[in-house]
Amino acid sequence: MRIRTAGNRGSFYPKDAKEIERYIKTFDNLESKLNPSDTQERITPKAIISPHAGYIYSGFTANIAHKLLAKHNVERVVVIGPSHHLYFEGISGSFYDAYQTPFGNLPIDTQYLEQLDEKFGIEFIEEAHHKEHSTETQMPFIAYYQPNVKVIELIYGKTTPTALSKIITCLLKDPQTSVVISTDLSHFYPLSQANHLDHICLRGVEQRDNTILEKGCEACGKIGVEAIIESSRELNLQTKILDYRTSADASGDTQRVVGYMSAAIYSGG
């Protein structure tokens, strides 16, 4: 059995499942105090946008989205994120048998991935998967909230939003598939500037308008965000921002800030 090993276990997130459970319970308690009657409870997403920093910084924001995504009872979740460690062209898929998480291995839907390969020419660049945190940080949440689901990891290098959107649209047309788009927002600006840049991203997602994103959004996974916006417009899906905050909320450092957003993509009817 070929396993996509968890190369970031113990760094971006705890290596112990019980420690992650403690994080999630803390996140849930805080969320209930901040949003005691939020309308998002009526949303069942087909896809989410979720951040990928260390859980101490972005875990709260990611947890809100993943908990909501679990309401959509599906066979598989496809996690899509940018490559941070390796330059390559195209999109690489997790052609392994299972994905390692602190909660146990999640089965990879290799048969479905092979079908995507036939349609879209998905590559397998193994080095891209070894320590890619943009996708890996999503997997413990999926394993916690959806322990019986299959997963697929898609990591993109040099590609276009339109090319990626074709894959996402195909995925979202399948009622047994959910999608996770991974991105953080601006990096290492003073808090006021980070807020300004990040709210460009938020407005672009809220209004499903990629031209807004071009006016200053500095999301590291901007291609994925643009792609899911293209797909949401094509499929007439709605978007809702679930949470926004920055690393300053956890660290107190307002001089070198990273922004985090989560959002839901769902059927408006």
Phi, psi and omega in degrees: 000130178265125185244133171281102185288151182277088185289345182251007179298127181092358177241291178288334180211159183297147178279345184258131183299321181295326177292321176295320177300321178295319176303310186296319177297322176296316178300315182297318179297318179293319181297320181296331178281325182280321186230069187293338182218048185287142180292347181297343178299338181270001182263136170241100187288148166270338180206159175225158165253131187219143180280170187222028177277186175302145186299331180297335181261311188244002184298322179301313182295318179292321183299320178304316183289315183292323177298321179289320181299327182295343176293336178273097186285106187230173178275329186214153174236127179256120182257125186238124180211163181279152175281127178259341192245346185217132174273129173203166178257138176100204185229132181249133181253156183279078180279064174239181177265329184208160182241123184284133172221164176299341179267008184109168183284136171266133177292139175267133181279079185293326180296317179292321179296322177295325176294320175296322179298318180296324182278321193236358178069050177290132181265174171230099178251092193302323182299331181293338186265347189302314184222030181284111185278339183299325179267319186297323181295342178281334190293320177298324176297316179297316180296326180287312186272333183226067189295343183258007184274156170266156181230160170221137176251123174242120179248128181252142173255235178284112179204181180245154176303323182294318179297317180290325180297326178300321178291314182298318179300317177301316180296316185287342175285343179271115183294347180260015182231132170249159183232138172244121175260122185258128175198147161260175181255225184293156184235124163068035171257161168301154190306314183296320179289322177299315178301318180297310181295318183293325180289341169294317177298315181299317180295321179299318178291314181302319184265002181051051188226105181290338178293332176292320180300329182287354183266015175141001177294126182244034177298136180290335175255038184300323179299317178295321178295315178299322181294316181291330175293315176304314182293321181295324178291318181297322185263004180057047176262152180265161177233148177215127174288128181265321182199148171218135173199179180231171178299336179298333178297330180263321188265333186082354179278112182260007183262329179231089193251143171243138183260150182223137179223147164231150183212157177248142174241122192209165177282125184289334181284000000 
